[in-house]
Every structure is written in C-alpha cells, then in structure tokens.
Amino acid sequence: MTEPLLLALDQGTSSSRAVLFNPQGEPLASAQVPLAIDYPADGWVEQQPQAIWQSQLQAMQALAEQLSEEQRRAVAACGVTNQRETTLLWRRSDGTPLAPALVWQDRRSSAICAGWQQRGDAGAWQHHTGLVLDPYFSASKIRWLLDHHPAAAAAQQQGDLCFGTVDSWLLWQLSGGRLHATDHSNASRTLLLDLEQRRWWSPALASVGISGDALPQLLPSRGSYGSIAAGLPFAGVPITAVLGDQQAATYGQLCLAPGQAKCTYGTGAFLVVTCGDRPVRPEGGLLGTVGWTDTEGRATYCIEGSLFNAGTVVQWLRDGLGLIENSAEIDALAASVPSAGELMLVPAFTGWGTPHWDPSARGLLIGLTRDTSAAHLARAALNGIALAVSTLVDTAAAALGEPLQELAVDGGACASNVLMQAQADSTGLAVRRPAHLESTARGVALMAGQEAGVVADLTPIRQGLAAGSSRFEPQLSAAERELWRRRWQEAVRRCLHWHGDAHV
C-alpha cells in the first residue's frame, strides 16, 4: 500500500508549480507552468489574476497526469505557498477580477507612500506592522487600484469587493468561491496587520480606505482551510497549511530555532532569520514579520531583508541581452573568467529594498573597459546578487547583536556554484545548499503533513537535509573581502535616487 503523500501548490512570480512529497520531505514528482509578467511602464509590474489561477490549475493537472490512481488516492493533505504582497481585487458575488494584479515589485504607488510619510505616519505603521511605508507591500497598491479602477471602487460601495494576496485568490478558486481567507504569514506582508495582536489594524484600513468586509478572514498558517473543490484535480484533498513563500522556505530549511537563517534566490532574494515567539522590530531597514502560526494561532516571528531582483538579473541576461540561451548556462559563462575585475552590476532594476527602501533606485553597471566580455558581465551579475545579500546578512547580524553562524540557501539561482562561492566570500559565512532545492514547496508540504498527522518527527528530515547538503566555505581574506565590499557600497550609492530626477 502506498504511504500517505503530500501535495504542495507553489505559486511563484514567474511560474506555478505542483509538487508531490513523501512524509520524509523528498520530492517524488512535480509539474511547472510558466506565468507571464507584464511591464506596462517603468516601475509597473502586473499579472492577470486569471492567468495566475490558470497556471496553477494547469500545474495541478499536469502533476495529476503523472501519477497512478493509487498515488492520487494516497494524497493526504495539501499545502499552499505563494508569491507575497501581490495585490488582487475581485467581486465577491461572482469572482470576477476588477483590475490587474499588482505584483510585489510594482512601484507605481510610491507617491501614496510618500504622502503617508509626509503625514508623519511612518513610525506608527512600522511599530504596528513591522514594515516600512513602501510600495512593495499591499496597502498602497490597494489604494492605487481603488483610485484608478472605478469598478473596484463601485464594488466596495456595493459591499461586493474582495481584497486578497495570491494565497487568498488561490483559496477562493480551490474552494469554488466558498472561502475568502488568508494566513497570518501572508497577512503580515500587507501593511494592514498588527504584528503583535495578529489582527487587522484599523488606522491602516482607514488610511487605505478599504472596508473591513472586503478583507479576508485571518486563519492560522497551520490548520483547516477546507478541501479542494469537486471538478478540480485532487478534489477532496484537505488543505491544511498556507504560508507565504519566504516563510515556507524557512520552514522547509528547518530554520526553526532563533538565529537560524536562510536566503532564497528566486525572482528576488530574501534573507529570513527566525527570532522566536515575540515580534522583533529591527532597525537598519529590516522588516519584522510573522513566520508562521500553529493551529492555536501561536506565532513564530522572523526578521527579513529583501532584494527585489535576483533571478530577474539572469533572465535579463538571457531574454534582454541574449548572452545565454537558458538560465543554466550562466554558471559556465561566468566561470570562464577568473573574476569580474572591477566590473560591478547593481541589480536595482525595480528599486531597492533593504536597507535603503528607495523605489527610485535603478540598476547600474560600472567599471566597463574595452576588454569587458559577456563572461565578465555574467560574473558581475552573479557577484551583484551575492554582494547585495551580504548587506542583508550584515544588517541582520547587527539587529540580532551577534553574527550569523551559517547561511542556508535555496531557490533556482542557488544552483550556480559561482553565485554560492561569491556568497560565501562576500559574507564570510559557510553557505549550505540542500541536495533538493524545493525548500518552499517542501516547507508548506511538511507543515500540511504535520497538521494531517502524516509527519510526526522533523528530526530525521533535518538529518537527511544535512547529509545531502553541499557547503561553500569563504576563500577570501578579511582584507580582500573588506575592499570588495567597500567598492560595492560605492556602486550602490551611485544607483540610488535615480528615477524621476531631472538629468541633463
């Protein structure tokens, strides 16, 4: 008889995935469907709500077709994880989207955030939500959509509006329109949740101008979300966990104790450090966030540093410049030269997150010479990702009052050995990469399995992760690292406050 199996639905910025795991957290089968991203103007990043759902549905269908009937019957629980902050509005009455989805990278609501800051609200927002007033988060995106899409404003007046991040949209679809809910980890990324009370913060709702009845129901990350509706692949499977993607990756890396840290290299790069059962309100541009909540609603908190562009840098080299035909070629191209020389690429394509929170920053390439080649550019791109993450690591260590001991990594881009060595060299930390890079999907699958009674003990899973990991140790001296980092900080300084300024 087939052992109980676990389904993870992993809806990311550039693709949707469905992955099947055994109770040991090992991936057995998966399917992936790409998802289009629209860039209608500088700093604008959109997706179509129906395209998000259809890509996830197609991934579910493709996975189901790979499985035997016995395997399909053995699926005991489903977990949902998703790109965070991306903002959707739809009609409660019929589920019709009322506007494009504004992706987390979208910066069009910068003026709204600036207005709130000028009003003197920034301190209160940060204290209550753990976040900074930045268009990265959902609050200003909601305000922009209500201001610019009359159908959305009319739906709110009629009591027919639903707001949600991607998890809420998926749950609505998976439940056949019966469930409008979110978990605490995703809610903590909206700028609307009181971090300590774990309930919607009324002053934020008033500033945004959204009514409470348009908000999703707040539920624990681990718990009952009903079951997948009839007519869908895996119909009847209970949904027992929901997590934002970065929190899911932290759980999947089993970074569960205070001080343990992971960095995920996906569309962006995100450093998350587990802090314990009390919210931390760090300085230096870091964010306080809910990691996850258990069935009783008890929280584990984290601090986070955010880099908006990581995998997108490799995509740009592939699709924008045509230097490589597929992303996997980046490593060989970069490794064909011993270093990038003085060439540096600052990946601020859609603004800068931690620590500067500057939506007007833009990407910068500096140090070009006549003998600069495609290989140097590839290596500088990977170095730029690593150096940006090293700043997050330093900022987190300062907030904790002690250095990090190790950095666990995951996400597609961390398959690059050149990037991982640059990460070790730029941070001075050992970097641990698991054999299977499915940390996001694995994390929510494990949590779903715990709630369903399929996963009882994480200890052997932790031992298996350690045994199958690759380690990258620093190879630079402290003096070399300091010089490299100092030049990097100068390059970053030059990229800030660029967009929107008058240049002759």
Rosetta blueprint (number, residue, H / E / L):
1 M L
2 T L
3 E L
4 P L
5 L E
6 L E
7 L E
8 A E
9 L E
10 D E
11 Q E
12 G L
13 T L
14 S L
15 S E
16 S E
17 R E
18 A E
19 V E
20 L E
21 F E
22 N L
23 P L
24 Q L
25 G L
26 E L
27 P E
28 L E
29 A E
30 S E
31 A E
32 Q E
33 V E
34 P E
35 L L
36 A L
37 I L
38 D E
39 Y L
40 P L
41 A L
42 D L
43 G L
44 W L
45 V L
46 E E
47 Q E
48 Q L
49 P H
50 Q H
51 A H
52 I H
53 W H
54 Q H
55 S H
56 Q H
57 L H
58 Q H
59 A H
60 M H
61 Q H
62 A H
63 L H
64 A H
65 E H
66 Q H
67 L L
68 S L
69 E H
70 E H
71 Q H
72 R H
73 R H
74 A H
75 V E
76 A E
77 A E
78 C E
79 G E
80 V E
81 T E
82 N E
83 Q L
84 R L
85 E L
86 T L
87 T E
88 L E
89 L E
90 W E
91 R E
92 R L
93 S L
94 D L
95 G L
96 T L
97 P E
98 L L
99 A L
100 P L
101 A E
102 L E
103 V L
104 W L
105 Q L
106 D L
107 R L
108 R L
109 S L
110 S H
111 A H
112 I H
113 C H
114 A H
115 G H
116 W H
117 Q H
118 Q H
119 R L
120 G L
121 D L
122 A H
123 G H
124 A H
125 W H
126 Q H
127 H H
128 H H
129 T H
130 G L
131 L L
132 V L
133 L L
134 D L
135 P L
136 Y L
137 F L
138 S H
139 A H
140 S H
141 K H
142 I H
143 R H
144 W H
145 L H
146 L H
147 D H
148 H H
149 H L
150 P H
151 A H
152 A H
153 A H
154 A H
155 A H
156 Q H
157 Q H
158 Q L
159 G L
160 D L
161 L E
162 C E
163 F E
164 G E
165 T L
166 V H
167 D H
168 S H
169 W H
170 L H
171 L H
172 W H
173 Q H
174 L H
175 S L
176 G L
177 G L
178 R L
179 L L
180 H L
181 A E
182 T E
183 D E
184 H H
185 S H
186 N H
187 A H
188 S L
189 R L
190 T L
191 L L
192 L L
193 L E
194 D E
195 L L
196 E L
197 Q L
198 R L
199 R E
200 W E
201 W L
202 S H
203 P H
204 A H
205 L H
206 A H
207 S H
208 V H
209 G L
210 I L
211 S L
212 G H
213 D H
214 A H
215 L L
216 P L
217 Q E
218 L E
219 L E
220 P L
221 S L
222 R E
223 G L
224 S L
225 Y L
226 G L
227 S E
228 I L
229 A L
230 A L
231 G L
232 L L
233 P L
234 F L
235 A L
236 G L
237 V L
238 P E
239 I E
240 T E
241 A E
242 V E
243 L E
244 G E
245 D H
246 Q H
247 Q H
248 A H
249 A H
250 T H
251 Y H
252 G H
253 Q L
254 L L
255 C L
256 L L
257 A L
258 P L
259 G L
260 Q L
261 A E
262 K E
263 C E
264 T E
265 Y E
266 G L
267 T L
268 G L
269 A E
270 F E
271 L E
272 V E
273 V E
274 T E
275 C E
276 G E
277 D L
278 R L
279 P L
280 V L
281 R L
282 P L
283 E L
284 G L
285 G L
286 L L
287 L E
288 G E
289 T E
290 V E
291 G E
292 W E
293 T E
294 D L
295 T L
296 E L
297 G L
298 R L
299 A E
300 T E
301 Y E
302 C E
303 I E
304 E E
305 G E
306 S E
307 L E
308 F L
309 N L
310 A L
311 G H
312 T H
313 V H
314 V H
315 Q H
316 W H
317 L H
318 R H
319 D H
320 G H
321 L L
322 G L
323 L L
324 I L
325 E L
326 N L
327 S H
328 A H
329 E H
330 I H
331 D H
332 A H
333 L H
334 A H
335 A H
336 S L
337 V L
338 P L
339 S L
340 A L
341 G L
342 E L
343 L L
344 M E
345 L E
346 V E
347 P L
348 A L
349 F L
350 T L
351 G L
352 W E
353 G L
354 T L
355 P L
356 H L
357 W L
358 D E
359 P L
360 S L
361 A L
362 R L
363 G L
364 L E
365 L E
366 I E
367 G L
368 L L
369 T L
370 R L
371 D L
372 T L
373 S L
374 A H
375 A H
376 H H
377 L H
378 A H
379 R H
380 A H
381 A H
382 L H
383 N H
384 G H
385 I H
386 A H
387 L H
388 A H
389 V H
390 S H
391 T H
392 L H
393 V H
394 D H
395 T H
396 A H
397 A H
398 A H
399 A H
400 L H
401 G L
402 E L
403 P L
404 L L
405 Q L
406 E L
407 L E
408 A E
409 V E
410 D E
411 G L
412 G H
413 A H
414 C H
415 A H
416 S L
417 N H
418 V H
419 L H
420 M H
421 Q H
422 A H
423 Q H
424 A H
425 D H
426 S H
427 T H
428 G L
429 L L
430 A L
431 V E
432 R E
433 R E
434 P L
435 A L
436 H L
437 L L
438 E L
439 S H
440 T H
441 A H
442 R H
443 G H
444 V H
445 A H
446 L H
447 M H
448 A H
449 G H
450 Q H
451 E H
452 A L
453 G L
454 V L
455 V L
456 A L
457 D L
458 L L
459 T H
460 P H
461 I H
462 R H
463 Q H
464 G H
465 L H
466 A H
467 A H
468 G L
469 S L
470 S E
471 R E
472 F E
473 E L
474 P L
475 Q L
476 L L
477 S L
478 A H
479 A H
480 E H
481 R H
482 E H
483 L H
484 W H
485 R H
486 R H
487 R H
488 W H
489 Q H
490 E H
491 A H
492 V H
493 R H
494 R H
495 C H
496 L L
497 H L
498 W L
499 H L
500 G L
501 D L
502 A L
503 H L
504 V L
